[in-house]
Amino acid sequence: MPKVSVCLAVYKTKPEYLQECINSVLNQTFTDFELLIIDDCPENNECEQIIKSYSDKRIKYYRNEKNLGISVTRNKLIDLAQGEYIAVMDHDDVSLPKRFEKQVAYLDAHPECGVVGSWYKKIPGGKIKKKKATNAQIVAALQKSCPILHPASMIRKSVFIDNEIRYENQYTPAEDYALWSALIGKTQFHNIQEVLFAYREHEGNASKEYAQKMADARKQIINKTKSEHPELFGFKAWIKSLFNQADKKFEAQAAKLYKKYSNNSLPYHSDGPLLLKVFNKGISFKHKRGVVFAAYSAEQKITDDVLFYLKNLKKYVDFIVFVADNSITEDQVQKLQNLVDIAYFQKHGEYDFGSYKIGYNLAAQQGWLDKVDYLVFANDSVLGPFGDMAEFFTKSTKTDFYGLSGNTEGYVFGNNKIYNTGCRHLQSYLLVLSQKFFMHPEFVKFINSVTRQPNKIEVIVNYEQGLSCLARKLGFKLESFLPIQKDITIQNWQEFLQKGLFIKKRLLRKKHIKLPHNVLRSGLDIHI
């Protein structure tokens, strides 16, 4: 199979433009590609004659029986594509010789990125158009305009398949803008800071009719994006200022804010005495992964199921910071001595995110966060794991924000109030954050802004859901080990237990269920 599928839709173009376009593809320095061409203008034989004049075996030519339009034709090309990457082309533009070479190299080196574009020059005249480079800049620019030139882009085919996304005919001629907007939060964008493409301006794109259609379509797309990603509109001033900053300046700002927040003094707001134990300072960072574990026990005990979970986690991580939202006796703490590196006990009333906040800062003060690539947030609301967690942790390295399961948008009724859960989000009992995310100044501010909420639903809305909204806002991709679906941990608990290796303690408290043999044979006390 070819590495790249070049997807070229042809419709009423001048033969000389089409010939120049095809030649620019065939003359690329990167040669492992197929050139898929669909002619969407069956009544025009000139284009067909040009295409059939080439004998290059990489060219695969198709012709629509009737005009289907650009969006439908592009979708047909995607379905035909065999390559890992899709290089978009328009019939009257020109790819400079090293375009594919540069874009393939970037995607190979950056698995988190699903769309890469470039600077380009205009035909005629040669005026160079520079585009923003980073994902954060591009996502922000999508609020108002199209910051990636579509025919100059290369896209992972998996981005279309995994997210079940296609070009939408209703948004033509802004179908490319609709595509980029639909991919917000699902992948990352980048523009290579070199001129790799020549874009031809022509009279059709300058007509009043075309301009009005484009304006109407973009207005629809922006309104849709606002409803799906309200967190993107109204960036804070320092985020806006980022657009004109070099990466080094941004990194310096991040480091400054990180230092400011990670030196917060302990103890935090609390209702009880503090017990803090540092069992181990000499960490060997072989896994490049650390855990902040949140716990709560009304009986002020370290239960067997928590010890069982910690033993399994210890196989995959370099350190565990254990934070409990309760007081404890000295004899109970000693149960943790060989399993965790820091233990913190104090009633703070901020649920799991309050414990995550404390544990995050404890790890930062030890200098451990700088030395790991991934930070895990886990809590004791589940029983398990009943199986090997290796696959979960292996898959977590392929994205910046990973969870075992996620919940869908909807409404929750409680406390005489209706709560809008807003957006699809990862559930907070087991999360993995990349260093790019957990060291980002916006995340540092987020985690340190956690305060006591009046009830658990407010915690879910403000912090569990809020963390996923923040990840999308910053352009980080969210992925889940299990399908994101409503209440999978409760309504589909068999699937959750079989594939997710856990069972919710809340389920055991509420329902009488027959547990599978692997759970019963685990030796774990399940009477909760």
TIMI-719942 format. One line per 4 residues: number of its first residue (from 1); their letters; for each residue x, y, z of C-alpha. Coordinates in steps of 0.1 Angstrom, whole numbers, plus 2048, in hexadecimal, padded with zeros to 3 digits. Each point is the difference from the previous one (the first is absolute). Layout:
<sites>
NUM) a) X Y Z  ...
</sites>
This chain:
<sites>
1) mpkv) 800 800 800  80C 823 7F9  809 817 81D  7EC 81D 7F1
5) svcl) 7E0 803 7EC  7FF 820 7EB  7DB 809 7FC  7F8 815 7E2
9) avyk) 7DD 80A 7F6  7FD 80F 7DD  7E5 817 7F4  800 819 7E3
13) tkpe) 824 80B 801  816 80B 7E4  814 7E3 7F1  821 812 805
17) ylqe) 7F9 806 825  7F7 7DB 805  820 7F5 7EF  815 817 815
21) cins) 7EE 7F2 81F  806 7DC 7F7  824 806 7F7  807 810 822
25) vlnq) 7F3 7E1 811  814 7E8 7EA  820 814 805  7FF 7FE 826
29) tftd) 821 7F6 812  7EA 7E8 815  7F4 7E5 7E8  7ED 7E6 815
33) fell) 7DD 80C 7F7  7E1 7F9 7EB  7EF 81B 7EC  7DB 7FC 801
37) iidd) 7ED 816 7E7  7DA 803 7FD  7F2 814 7E4  7E0 810 80B
41) cpen) 7F8 810 7DF  7F7 7E3 7E9  7F5 817 7E3  823 80E 7FC
45) nece) 818 7E8 7EE  81E 817 800  809 7F8 824  7FD 7DB 7FA
49) qiik) 817 802 7E2  81B 812 815  7FD 7E6 81C  801 7E2 7E8
53) sysd) 81F 80D 7EF  815 7F6 81F  80D 7DD 802  80C 802 825
57) krik) 7F2 7E2 812  7FA 814 820  7E3 812 7EF  7DE 7F1 806
61) yyrn) 7E4 811 7EC  7DB 800 806  7E3 813 7F2  7DE 809 80F
65) eknl) 7E3 7F7 7EA  7F1 822 809  80C 81F 813  7FE 7F8 825
69) gisv) 811 81F 80E  821 805 812  7F7 7F3 822  7F1 7DF 7F4
73) trnk) 81E 7FB 7E8  819 806 81C  7EF 7E7 816  802 7E6 7E3
77) lidl) 825 807 7FE  804 7FA 825  7EE 7DE 7FD  817 7F6 7E3
81) aqge) 820 80B 812  818 7E4 80A  81A 817 810  807 808 824
85) yiav) 800 825 7F7  7E9 813 7E9  810 81D 7EC  7E5 817 7F4
89) mdhd) 803 811 7DE  7EB 817 7EB  801 7FD 7DA  80F 822 7F9
93) dvsl) 81A 803 81B  825 7F5 802  812 7EC 81B  824 80B 803
97) pkrf) 819 7E2 7FD  807 7FA 825  7DC 805 80D  7F9 7DB 805
101) ekqv) 822 7F9 80E  7FD 81B 81A  7DC 7F8 80A  806 7DB 803
105) ayld) 81E 805 816  7ED 817 817  7E2 7E8 804  818 7E3 806
109) ahpe) 812 814 81B  7E0 80D 810  7E6 7E5 806  7EA 818 813
113) cgvv) 7FC 816 7E0  7E5 7F6 7E7  801 81D 7E8  81E 812 7F3
117) gswy) 800 81D 7E8  81A 81A 7F5  807 823 7F4  7F8 806 7DB
121) kkip) 804 818 7E4  7E5 80E 7EA  7FE 7FB 7DA  803 818 7EF
125) ggki) 818 819 811  812 7E9 818  7F4 812 820  808 7EA 81E
129) kkkk) 7E5 7F9 81A  80D 7F6 822  7EA 7EC 818  801 7FA 825
133) atna) 815 7E2 80B  7F4 7F2 821  7E0 7ED 808  7F5 819 81A
137) qiva) 804 81D 7E7  7EE 7ED 7E4  7E3 7F5 817  7FC 824 80C
141) alqk) 801 80E 7DC  7E4 7E7 7F7  7E8 816 814  801 819 7E3
145) scpi) 811 7F2 7E1  810 7E2 7EF  825 7FF 80C  80A 7E1 7EB
149) lhpa) 7FF 802 7DA  7EC 7E0 7F8  811 7F6 7DF  822 804 811
153) smir) 7F7 7E8 81C  809 7DC 808  7E8 7ED 817  803 7DF 812
157) ksvf) 7E5 7E9 7F2  7FA 7F3 823  7F3 823 809  7E3 7FB 7E8
161) idne) 7FA 7DB 80A  804 803 826  7E9 81E 803  7E7 7F6 7E5
165) irye) 805 822 7F0  7FA 809 7DB  7FE 81F 7EB  7DD 80F 804
169) nqyt) 7EF 80B 7E0  7E9 819 812  81E 816 808  80E 802 7DC
173) paed) 814 814 7F6  80E 802 824  800 7DA 804  825 801 809
177) yalw) 7FA 81A 81C  7E4 7E9 80D  818 7E3 800  81A 812 815
181) sali) 7E6 80C 818  7F2 7DD 804  823 7F3 809  805 818 81D
185) gktq) 808 7EB 81F  803 7E1 7EB  823 805 7F3  81B 81B 7FE
189) fhni) 809 818 7E3  821 80E 7F4  80C 815 7E4  824 7FB 7F4
193) qevl) 811 821 7FF  80C 7FD 7DC  7F0 807 7DE  7F7 7DD 7F2
197) fayr) 7E3 809 7EA  7F4 818 7E5  7DB 80A 801  7EF 80D 7E1
201) eheg) 7E7 81C 804  7E6 803 7E5  7E1 814 7F7  7E7 7E7 80E
205) nask) 80D 804 823  7FE 826 7FD  7DB 802 7F5  7E6 810 816
209) eyaq) 7EA 7E1 7FF  81D 7EA 80B  80A 818 81B  7DC 801 80E
213) kmad) 7FE 7DA 800  821 7FE 812  7F5 819 81A  7DF 7EF 807
217) arkq) 811 7DE 803  81B 80D 818  7E6 811 815  7ED 7DE 804
221) iink) 821 7EF 809  80A 819 81A  7DE 7FE 811  803 7DB 800
225) tkse) 823 801 80F  7F4 819 81B  7E5 7E7 80B  817 7E2 800
229) hpel) 81F 812 80F  7F5 81E 814  821 7FE 813  813 80C 7E0
233) fgfk) 7EE 821 7FF  80D 81B 818  824 7F4 805  811 811 81D
237) awik) 817 81D 7F7  820 7ED 806  7F5 7E5 7E8  7F8 81A 7E6
241) slfn) 823 80F 805  80E 7DE 7F9  7F9 804 7DA  81D 818 7FB
245) qadk) 818 7EF 818  81D 7E9 7F6  7FF 7DD 80F  81D 808 818
249) kfea) 7ED 81E 80E  7E2 7EA 806  814 7E5 810  810 81A 817
253) qaak) 7DD 80D 80A  7F5 7DC 806  81E 7F9 816  7FA 820 814
257) lykk) 7DC 7F8 807  808 7DC 808  81A 80A 819  7E8 819 810
261) ysnn) 7E4 7E7 805  815 7E1 808  810 812 81E  7DE 805 812
265) slpy) 803 7FB 825  7F0 7E2 812  7E9 7F9 812  7E2 80B 7EB
269) hsdg) 7DE 80A 80D  7F5 7E3 816  7E9 7F5 81C  818 7E8 811
273) plll) 824 7F9 80B  81A 7FA 7E6  815 7E0 7FD  81B 801 7E6
277) kvfn) 819 7E4 7FA  81C 800 7E6  80A 7DB 7FE  817 803 7E2
281) kgis) 814 81C 7EF  818 7EB 7EC  7EA 7FA 7E1  80E 7ED 7E2
285) fkhk) 7EE 80D 7E2  7FF 7E2 7E9  7DB 801 7F6  7FE 826 7FC
289) rgvv) 7DE 7FF 810  7F3 80B 822  7DF 7FD 813  7EB 816 816
293) faay) 7E7 7E9 812  7E1 80F 810  7EF 7ED 81C  7E5 804 81A
297) saeq) 7F6 7EA 81E  7E5 80A 818  80E 7E5 818  823 810 7FD
301) kitd) 80F 7DF 7F3  816 7F4 7E4  7EB 7E4 7F2  80B 7E0 7EE
305) dvlf) 7F2 80A 7DF  814 821 800  820 7EC 808  7F8 7E8 7E4
309) ylkn) 7FC 81D 7E7  820 811 80B  814 7E0 7FC  7F4 7FD 7DC
313) lkky) 807 825 7F9  823 7FD 80E  80A 7E9 7E3  7FC 81C 7E7
317) vdfi) 80B 820 812  81E 810 810  7EE 810 81D  7DF 801 812
321) vfva) 7F4 81E 814  7E3 7F5 815  7E7 81B 80C  7E2 7F7 816
325) dnsi) 7E3 817 808  7FF 7F4 824  814 7FD 820  813 7E0 808
329) tedq) 812 7EE 81C  825 7F9 7FF  7FC 7DA 7FE  7EA 803 7E1
333) vqkl) 819 816 7EE  81B 7E5 804  7EC 7EA 7E9  80B 817 7E4
337) qnlv) 825 800 807  80C 7EA 7E4  7E6 80A 7E7  800 826 7FF
341) diay) 81B 81B 801  7EC 81C 811  7E1 7FC 815  7EA 81E 809
345) fqkh) 7E2 7FE 817  7E9 81E 808  7DB 806 7FE  7FD 81B 7E4
349) geyd) 7DD 7F9 7F2  80A 807 7DC  7FA 7DD 7F3  818 7EF 7E9
353) fgsy) 80B 820 7EE  80A 80F 821  816 7E2 806  80E 802 7DD
357) kigy) 808 825 806  813 7F8 820  812 7E2 7F1  80A 813 7E1
361) nlaa) 811 81B 815  810 7E7 817  810 7EF 7E2  80A 821 7F1
365) qqgw) 811 80A 821  815 7E0 7FE  80A 809 7DD  7F0 7E0 7F2
369) ldkv) 7E9 80F 7E6  81E 80C 7EC  80C 7DD 7FC  7E1 7ED 7F4
373) dylv) 7EF 801 7DE  7DE 7F7 80E  7EC 807 820  7E4 7E9 80A
377) fand) 7E2 80A 815  7EF 7E2 810  7E7 7FC 81D  7F1 7E5 815
381) svlg) 7DC 802 7F2  806 7E0 7ED  809 7DC 80A  81C 7EF 7ED
385) pfgd) 813 7FD 7E9  7F5 7DD 7F7  81A 7FA 7E6  81F 810 7F0
389) maef) 801 825 7FC  81D 7FF 7E7  7EA 806 7E1  7F0 81F 810
393) ftks) 821 810 809  80F 7F8 7DE  7E3 810 7ED  801 81E 818
397) tktd) 822 80A 7F1  7F0 808 7DE  7ED 81F 80B  802 81D 818
401) fygl) 7E1 7F9 814  7F4 7DC 805  7E6 7F0 816  7F2 7DD 806
405) sgnt) 7DD 80C 7F7  7EC 81F 7F7  7DD 80D 804  7EA 811 7E6
409) egyv) 7EF 822 802  7DE 802 811  7EE 80D 81E  802 7F5 825
413) fgnn) 7E4 808 819  80A 805 825  7FE 818 81D  7E0 80F 7F0
417) kiyn) 814 80B 7E2  806 7F5 7DC  825 7FE 7F7  80B 801 7DB
421) tgcr) 81E 7E8 7FE  80A 813 7E1  819 7EB 7EC  80D 7DD 7FC
425) hlqs) 81A 7FC 81B  818 7E6 80F  7F6 7F3 822  818 80A 81C
429) yllv) 805 7DF 813  81D 7F7 7E8  811 819 7EA  822 804 7F0
433) lsqk) 80D 822 7F6  81F 806 7EB  81B 818 80D  7F5 819 7E5
437) ffmh) 7DE 801 811  808 7FE 825  81C 819 7FE  7EC 819 7EB
441) pefv) 7FA 820 813  7DB 7FE 7F9  7FE 7DD 810  816 80D 81E
445) kfin) 7E7 81C 805  7E2 7E8 7FC  80C 7E6 81A  809 81B 819
449) svtr) 7DE 810 7FC  7EE 7E2 80E  7EB 809 81E  7E5 7F0 815
453) qpnk) 7E0 7FC 7ED  7DD 7FD 810  7FA 7DD 7F2  80F 7E5 7EA
457) ievi) 7ED 80A 7E1  811 822 801  821 7EF 802  7F8 7EC 7E1
461) vnye) 7F4 81E 7EC  81C 818 80B  81E 7E9 802  7FB 7DE 7EF
465) qgls) 7EE 80F 7E2  814 820 804  821 7ED 7FB  7F5 7F2 7DF
469) clar) 7F4 822 7F5  822 80E 809  811 7E5 7EC  7EC 808 7E1
473) klgf) 805 825 804  826 7FA 800  7FE 7E9 7E2  808 7E0 812
477) kles) 7F0 7E0 7F3  7EA 7ED 817  7FE 7DA 7FD  7F0 7E5 814
481) flpi) 809 7DB 805  7DB 7F7 7FF  7E6 80F 7EA  7F3 821 80C
485) qkdi) 7DC 7FA 808  7E7 80A 81B  805 7EF 822  815 7E3 7F2
489) tiqn) 80D 7FA 824  7DD 7FA 80D  7E7 7F8 7E4  819 7EA 7ED
493) wqef) 814 7F4 81E  807 7DE 7F0  812 810 7E3  812 817 818
497) lqkg) 80B 7E4 816  80A 7E9 7E3  814 81A 7EC  807 81A 81A
501) lfik) 80C 7E9 81B  7EC 811 81B  7DE 802 810  7F1 81F 810
505) krll) 7FC 7FD 826  7E0 814 7FD  7F2 7E4 7EB  807 7E6 81A
509) rkkh) 7F0 816 81B  7E0 805 7EB  7FA 7E0 7ED  802 7DB 808
513) iklp) 815 7F2 7E3  811 7DF 7F9  825 807 7FC  815 7EC 7E6
517) hnvl) 817 7E5 80B  820 814 7FA  7F4 819 81A  7F6 7E5 819
521) rsgl) 822 7EF 7FB  814 81F 805  801 7FC 825  7F5 824 804
525) dihi) 7E6 808 81B  7E1 80C 7EC  7E9 807 81E  800 825 7FE
</sites>
